[in-house]
Amino acid sequence: MLDTKHILLIVGGGIAAFKSLDLIRRLRERGATVTPVLTRAGSEFVTPLSLSSLAGSKVYSDLWNLTDEAEMGHIQLSRVADLVVVAPATADLMAKMANGHGDDLASTLLLATDTPVLIAPSMNVRMWQHPATRRNLATLQADGIATVGPGEGDMACGEYGPGRMAEPLEIVDAIAVRLADGSLRGRHALVTSGPTHEPIDPVRYIANRSSGTQGTAIAEALRDLGADVSFVTGPAATPPPAGVRVIRVETARQMQDAVTGALPADAAIFAAAVADWRVSQAADRKMKKGADGLPQLDLAENPDILAGVAQMRQGRPPLVIGFAAETDNVIENATAKRMRKGCDWIVANDVSPETGIMGGTENAVTLIAENSVETWPRATKSQVARKLARRIADHLGRGDD
C-alpha cells in the first residue's frame, strides 16, 4: 500500500511518543521507508536506539551535528520524503509550526520543507482546548497542514477528554489518503453536514442531535484525495474543515437552496441530520407561558433534499449517497430508505443512546448498495470517512453505474 513511499517521522515529546514505535512498525509492514527525527523532549520518552532499530535507519536529532549536516543537511532531509509526519504533535511543536519558529532540528525541518505535512496532535485536554492552540490549529489548517485526531478518552495525567493521539493504524490510514496521488482531482463533491434548526420563535427551534463530526471528516477525506468540495453545513458544533467551499445554512429550506446552487457534482454525500418538520408559521416574538395553556404548534413537512437530488431527471450526480441514522432494525430500515429515496448508496448506523455514536468520535456503519450490504467494524469517524472517500474514488474511477 505504501511501497516506495518515504516518510519523515518527527517524534515530539509526550507519553504518546511510545505510539511512534508501533507506527514505524506498521508503516514498514506496508512497504514504507521511515526516517525518524527525535526532538529533545521526545528523547525523554523513547530512545534513538528504539527508533533506529524499528526504522532500520539513522535517527536525526541535532541541528548542529557536523556529521549529519555533512552527510545530509537539514534542508535536504526536509525535502527527500514524500510526506512529513509529526506524531506526536505537541502544543509546543504546533505553536512553532504556526508561527514559523526554527530553533531546533524538527522545527527547522518543518519550516524549510515544501513536502506535504500531516500532524497527529497529542496533549492534555486543557491544552488542546486552549484558545492559543485553537488559533494555531486554524493557522496550520489554513496553511494546508493535514491533521489526524486527536481522539477522546482517558489521559496519562488522569483527565478525560479530547487530546489523545490517534492510534497508529488510524495514522497509517491518514498517511495512505494523503499519498493517494489525488485520485479525486478534478472531481466536484458535495457534502451536507450538521443539523438544521427550524425556528419556533426567535429563541426556540426544532433540531436533530448532530455534531457534524462525520460530515466534516468526509469533507476532509474527499479534499485530501484532491476533490473540489462544496460543504453545506447547518449550525454544527464541529468547525468546518479548511480547504473546502463552506456554505452555512440554518434551516432545511436554506440547505435545499444551497445544495441546488452547488450542483452539478460528481458525488453528493448527504450526511446532514435534516429536521423532518418545521413550524408552519414561526412566531416573530418569544412565546410566553400563560393561562391559555400549551401553545398549538402546526407542523409542516420539510423538503426531502436527498430524494430531490437522487430523483433528478437532469443533472443528477453520478453517485448519490444518503445516511440513515436508525435506532432499530438498522439494515432493514436503511435498505427501505435507499429504495424510497432513490439514492445509490446508504450509509446506515445505529444511533441508539447506548452506542455513544451520536455526538461521539466513533461510528459503526453498514454500507448498503443495490447489490451489496457491507458492515464495517467500529472505527473513528475519520477512519470511516477515509474508507468511504476511497470507495467513492474507486467508484468514480471505474465509471460504475
C-alpha positions, -999 to 999 in steps of 0.1 A, spaced: 0 0 0 29 24 8 56 7 -13 84 31 -24 70 59 -1 94 77 21 81 91 54 100 116 75 86 110 110 91 137 136 86 124 172 76 151 197 77 149 234 49 133 253 37 100 266 22 93 232 57 91 218 56 54 227 30 50 199 55 62 174 74 29 178 43 9 167 36 35 140 71 28 125 64 -9 125 31 -5 108 45 17 81 73 -6 74 49 -36 72 32 -17 43 65 -11 25 73 24 35 108 38 43 108 57 76 134 83 86 129 93 123 136 127 137 136 128 175 131 160 195 149 166 227 116 163 246 108 132 226 140 116 238 127 117 274 101 91 263 117 70 236 154 63 227 172 68 194 181 31 196 145 20 197 135 42 168 166 32 147 160 -5 154 125 -4 142 130 20 113 162 3 101 177 38 95 196 66 112 178 88 137 184 125 134 181 148 164 207 176 164 206 207 142 242 214 149 257 179 143 285 184 119 285 148 107 248 148 100 250 182 82 278 169 60 260 136 52 225 151 47 219 187 56 187 196 73 174 213 41 179 182 21 165 160 48 133 181 48 127 175 11 136 140 3 105 125 18 71 120 2 54 131 34 64 146 67 45 132 97 46 147 132 35 122 157 30 132 185 25 168 175 27 186 209 12 220 216 48 234 216 55 219 181 22 232 167 29 266 181 64 266 164 49 255 131 21 280 132 44 309 140 74 300 118 99 292 146 130 272 138 152 268 169 158 230 167 161 203 140 124 194 140 110 229 137 137 239 112 128 209 90 92 219 91 100 255 83 123 245 54 101 218 38 80 220 7 68 185 13 32 178 24 28 176 62 5 156 84 3 161 121 -12 139 149 -19 162 178 -14 149 213 -17 169 246 -37 174 277 -73 182 272 -69 217 286 -40 224 263 -60 212 233 -89 234 242 -68 265 250 -75 294 227 -39 296 217 -39 260 205 -72 265 186 -57 296 169 -25 276 160 -46 247 146 -67 271 125 -35 286 111 -19 253 103 -51 240 85 -53 273 65 -16 267 55 -26 232 41 -13 211 70 -34 179 73 -44 165 107 -54 132 121 -71 130 155 -69 137 183 -92 112 199 -111 113 232 -105 92 263 -86 88 295 -52 105 296 -20 97 314 -25 128 336 -58 114 349 -81 137 330 -106 127 303 -114 144 270 -101 152 236 -63 153 232 -52 116 228 -30 110 198 -47 89 171 -38 52 171 -11 40 148 -34 23 123 -55 54 121 -24 75 113 -14 49 87 -48 53 71 -44 91 70 -9 87 55 -23 65 28 -51 90 20 -26 119 19 -3 99 -5 -32 87 -27 -20 106 -57 -51 128 -60 -75 101 -71 -104 126 -70 -85 155 -85 -108 173 -110 -139 159 -93 -165 180 -75 -180 165 -43 -210 180 -25 -213 172 12 -241 182 36 -234 181 73 -247 190 108 -282 196 120 -308 221 107 -326 245 131 -362 251 124 -374 282 144 -404 281 166 -399 316 177 -367 338 179 -352 318 208 -366 282 202 -362 257 174 -367 221 163 -335 202 156 -319 168 154 -289 157 175 -258 161 153 -224 175 160 -214 175 123 -183 154 131 -189 127 105 -198 151 77 -167 172 84 -145 142 84 -160 131 50 -153 165 35 -117 164 48 -111 129 34 -125 139 0 -104 171 0 -73 151 8 -79 129 -23 -79 160 -44 -116 167 -48 -131 202 -50 -155 201 -21 -187 221 -15 -195 218 22 -231 228 31 -234 228 68 -260 236 94 -252 251 128 -228 222 138 -206 220 169 -177 208 149 -160 236 129 -159 231 91 -126 219 75 -101 242 58 -96 240 21 -132 235 11 -160 258 0 -181 263 31 -218 273 27 -235 279 61 -272 275 65 -298 273 93 -329 256 80 -338 227 58 -352 250 31 -319 271 31 -300 238 28 -321 227 -1 -313 260 -19 -276 258 -11 -275 222 -24 -292 232 -56 -269 261 -61 -238 239 -56 -248 214 -83 -236 199 -106 -214 175 -87 -197 141 -94 -207 128 -60 -232 141 -34 -230 129 1 -259 138 24 -246 134 59 -267 162 74 -293 154 100 -321 175 85 -351 181 107 -381 163 91 -406 190 102 -408 228 108 -434 250 124 -457 263 97 -457 298 110 -428 306 134 -437 334 159 -418 367 154 -417 372 192 -408 349 220 -438 328 230 -448 333 267 -463 309 292 -498 319 301 -532 309 314 -542 297 280 -522 265 284 -497 250 259 -493 267 226 -505 249 195 -477 242 170 -488 234 135 -461 214 118 -452 212 81 -430 187 64 -396 199 53 -383 193 18 -366 159 12 -333 171 0 -318 136 -6 -347 123 -26 -349 155 -46 -314 152 -58 -314 114 -62 -345 115 -84 -334 144 -106 -341 137 -143 -314 161 -155 -281 170 -138 -282 141 -112 -248 134 -97 -234 101 -109 -231 90 -73 -257 100 -46 -251 88 -10 -275 91 19 -272 84 56 -297 65 77 -294 71 115 -316 43 130 -323 30 165 -338 -3 155 -338 -27 125 -310 -7 111 -303 -27 79 -339 -33 71 -349 3 76 -319 17 58 -324 -6 28 -360 5 25 -349 42 28 -324 37 -1 -352 23 -23 -376 50 -13 -352 79 -18 -336 66 -50 -300 71 -39 -271 48 -50 -257 41 -15 -269 44 20 -245 46 50 -265 32 79 -257 34 116 -272 26 149 -276 58 169 -293 43 200 -281 62 231 -261 33 244 -239 33 213 -225 67 220 -223 74 183 -245 105 181 -221 133 191 -192 109 197 -159 104 180 -166 68 167 -190 53 142 -201 18 132 -217 17 98 -231 -6 72 -227 5 35 -258 -6 15 -258 -5 -23 -281 -20 -48 -265 -55 -48 -244 -55 -16 -246 -50 22 -212 -44 38 -208 -39 76 -176 -21 86 -160 -26 121 -165 2 146 -138 29 140 -132 66 145 -153 89 123 -121 99 105 -114 63 96 -149 58 84 -146 89 63 -114 79 47 -127 45 38 -158 60 23 -138 85 3 -116 58 -11 -148 38 -21 -161 70 -38 -128 74 -57 -128 38 -68 -164 40 -80 -159 72 -100 -126 60 -114 -143 29 -127 -172 48 -141 -196 24 -123 -233 28 -129 
